[in-house]
């Protein structure tokens, strides 16, 4: 887990902690101004908007704070469960394109034993990236070779 990951949860809880008193304050103001019956509908609407805003803000903070690091062979070797943080940098740099199979294995090490690598493809386990869904799926880096044995595609 990325060291800053708990920050997203703390910020989300902070938004809920601030939103709840605001909702209760608005409910109190509505009761004194419009009466009990109208204030229930207004309070329900304000409460719903507050919860939706907190959820939206939590999701935005999650995606803005998604862990990402610049690729380095040392970080790749030292943190095999957090390689997903290096993936975007590695793919964007196009560093692997044109390398031979031996060069890729020298840089990234042996592919994952969990996934079967075909003759023209190597699959590397990147760990489990954080997700807003309940589906837990590991991330995989696929390195595909052309007919000459050089890297043609990385995804």
HURAHU-V935020 format. One record per residue. N is the residue number from 1. RES is the residue in three letters. SS is DSSP state (alpha for helix, beta for strand, coil for the rest). OMEGA is omega in whole degrees, -180 to 180 (NA if undefined). NEAR is the number of other ideal C-beta (glycine too) atoms within 12 Angstrom. Layout:
n={N;N}
res={RES;RES}
ss={SS;SS}
omega={OMEGA;OMEGA}
near={NEAR;NEAR}
//
This chain:
n={1;2;3;4;5;6;7;8;9;10;11;12;13;14;15;16;17;18;19;20;21;22;23;24;25;26;27;28;29;30;31;32;33;34;35;36;37;38;39;40;41;42;43;44;45;46;47;48;49;50;51;52;53;54;55;56;57;58;59;60;61;62;63;64;65;66;67;68;69;70;71;72;73;74;75;76;77;78;79;80;81;82;83;84;85;86;87;88;89;90;91;92;93;94;95;96;97;98;99;100;101;102;103;104;105;106;107;108;109;110;111;112;113;114;115;116;117;118;119;120;121;122;123;124;125;126;127;128;129;130;131;132;133;134;135;136;137;138;139;140;141;142;143;144;145;146;147;148;149;150;151;152;153;154;155}
res={UNK;UNK;UNK;UNK;UNK;UNK;UNK;UNK;UNK;UNK;UNK;UNK;UNK;UNK;UNK;UNK;UNK;UNK;UNK;UNK;UNK;UNK;UNK;UNK;UNK;UNK;UNK;UNK;UNK;UNK;UNK;UNK;UNK;UNK;UNK;UNK;UNK;UNK;UNK;UNK;UNK;UNK;UNK;UNK;UNK;UNK;UNK;UNK;UNK;UNK;UNK;UNK;UNK;UNK;UNK;UNK;UNK;UNK;UNK;UNK;UNK;UNK;UNK;UNK;UNK;UNK;UNK;UNK;UNK;UNK;UNK;UNK;UNK;UNK;UNK;UNK;UNK;UNK;UNK;UNK;UNK;UNK;UNK;UNK;UNK;UNK;UNK;UNK;UNK;UNK;UNK;UNK;UNK;UNK;UNK;UNK;UNK;UNK;UNK;UNK;UNK;UNK;UNK;UNK;UNK;UNK;UNK;UNK;UNK;UNK;UNK;UNK;UNK;UNK;UNK;UNK;UNK;UNK;UNK;UNK;UNK;UNK;UNK;UNK;UNK;UNK;UNK;UNK;UNK;UNK;UNK;UNK;UNK;UNK;UNK;UNK;UNK;UNK;UNK;UNK;UNK;UNK;UNK;UNK;UNK;UNK;UNK;UNK;UNK;UNK;UNK;UNK;UNK;UNK;UNK}
ss={coil;coil;coil;coil;alpha;alpha;alpha;alpha;alpha;alpha;alpha;alpha;alpha;alpha;alpha;alpha;alpha;alpha;alpha;alpha;alpha;alpha;alpha;alpha;alpha;alpha;alpha;alpha;alpha;alpha;alpha;alpha;alpha;alpha;coil;alpha;alpha;alpha;alpha;alpha;alpha;alpha;alpha;alpha;alpha;alpha;alpha;alpha;alpha;alpha;alpha;alpha;alpha;alpha;alpha;alpha;alpha;alpha;alpha;alpha;alpha;alpha;alpha;alpha;coil;coil;coil;coil;coil;coil;coil;coil;alpha;alpha;alpha;alpha;alpha;alpha;coil;alpha;alpha;alpha;coil;alpha;alpha;alpha;alpha;alpha;alpha;alpha;alpha;alpha;alpha;coil;coil;coil;coil;coil;coil;beta;alpha;alpha;alpha;alpha;alpha;alpha;alpha;alpha;coil;coil;coil;coil;coil;coil;coil;coil;coil;coil;coil;coil;beta;beta;beta;beta;beta;beta;beta;coil;coil;coil;coil;coil;coil;coil;coil;coil;coil;coil;beta;beta;beta;beta;beta;beta;beta;coil;coil;coil;coil;beta;beta;beta;beta;beta;coil}
omega={178;-176;-180;-176;179;180;180;178;179;179;178;178;177;177;177;-179;178;-177;-178;177;178;178;179;178;178;177;180;179;-180;179;-178;-176;-173;-179;-172;-174;180;-176;178;179;179;-180;177;178;179;179;179;179;180;180;179;179;179;178;179;179;177;179;179;178;179;-178;177;-176;-179;-174;178;180;174;-177;169;179;179;179;178;-177;-175;-174;-177;-180;-179;180;178;179;-178;-171;-176;179;-179;-179;-178;-179;-179;-177;-176;-176;179;179;176;178;-179;179;178;179;176;-179;-173;-177;-179;177;-177;176;-179;-176;-180;178;179;-177;-177;-176;173;180;-179;177;-178;-177;-177;179;177;-176;176;179;179;179;180;180;177;176;-177;173;180;178;-177;-178;176;-177;179;179;178;-180;-180;-175;176;178;NA}
near={18;24;13;21;22;15;21;28;19;16;23;27;18;17;26;23;16;18;27;21;16;22;28;19;18;24;26;18;17;24;19;13;13;17;12;15;12;17;23;16;17;23;26;18;18;26;26;16;18;27;21;18;22;26;19;18;24;26;22;18;25;25;17;15;23;23;31;24;23;17;29;19;20;13;23;32;18;15;22;26;20;27;35;34;32;36;35;22;23;34;24;16;16;15;24;35;22;19;26;20;27;14;20;34;19;15;28;36;20;19;24;24;13;16;20;13;25;13;11;19;24;36;26;36;29;33;28;22;31;28;19;19;10;6;9;12;15;22;31;26;38;29;38;25;28;17;9;12;19;21;32;23;19;32;22}
//
